[in-house]
Amino acid sequence: MTFFFSLLIEGALAGALYALAALAFVVVYKASGVINFALGEWLMLAALLVATGLHAFALDVAAAMAMGCAGMFVVAILFNMLVLRHLVGKPAIAVLMVTLGVGALMRGIAQLMFPAVPSRIQLPIPTDPIILNDLSVPSDRLIAALIAALLIALIAWVHQRSRTGVALRAIADDQQVAMAVGINVHRHLLIVWCLAGVVCVLAATLWTSVTGSSFGLALVGLKILPIVIIGGLDSIPGTIIAAVSIGVLESLAGGYLDPKLGGACGPLASYLALIAVLFVRPFGLFGREHVQRV
């Protein structure tokens, strides 16, 4: 039972980080309907910008994260001006393919611009494990998960209660009506992409601190995809529940099945869960079914 509970705790802690990263996907989709398949590359670039501030400019963690946020603001603005505005009214598949292409471009640019940047971001948090009876809980993962939970609560509050959040929810319901009541849709869509950039900086910093890899964050986007689909593409609570569930499922599958089947059972289990959910609820466990009059 000790082994089971240790896997359970490790999966739940990983799920909190998954949930924070998945918010960068959900807030964009809720407001704009854009499925950002370049999320992993956004996370990777955010981590590399923070690492550059720490190691190349000798900044402290807060200043390095501020530099990362500024860099992601620039990326969001350029992405909106050079890409998204030219795709208004285009089929969804065109937007999807563009995000894939942008992701590949960002991977290539990152390899050229940050070849010598150390991949580790060291946060000033303790790393000694916490011993609870026979359980060993990594303190850095626990603290990172608690920080992620607080940030998730803050972002959810902003989205639900702030003036900007109300405008974004109005845009998500009907862009034409939002424009008719005086909401600047283009400005608020830019805000939501900038918010996604900030979330990427926060999530990437925490993730890199506990795992030690920046370039590996490009693969995290593949882990986020089943989470946001299972939870419902437009549901923040559903995303949080799905993230913790997938984290626990991956941990249990890795702990019990990897020694017998040779590895990679965790990611496989998450995609099997995705297929099972799609058979039952194609719009996700907490997503809204879109009904149109024809």
Buried (B, 14 or more C-beta within 10 A) or exposed (E): EEEEBBBBBBBBBBBBBBBBBBBBBBBBBBBBBBBBBBBBBBBBBBBBBBBBBBBEEEBEBEBBBBBBBEBBBEBBBEBBEEBBEEBEEEEEEEBBEBBBEBBEEBBEEBEEEBEEBBBBBBBEBEEEBEEEEEBBBBBBBBBBBEBBBEBBEEBBEBBEEEEBBEBBBBBBEEBEEBBEEEBEBEEBBBBBBBBBBBBBBBBBBBBBBBBEBBBBBBEBBBBBBBBBBBBBBBBBEBBBBBBBBBBBBBBBBBBBBEEEEEEEBBBBBBBBBBEEBBEEEEBBBBBEEEEEEE
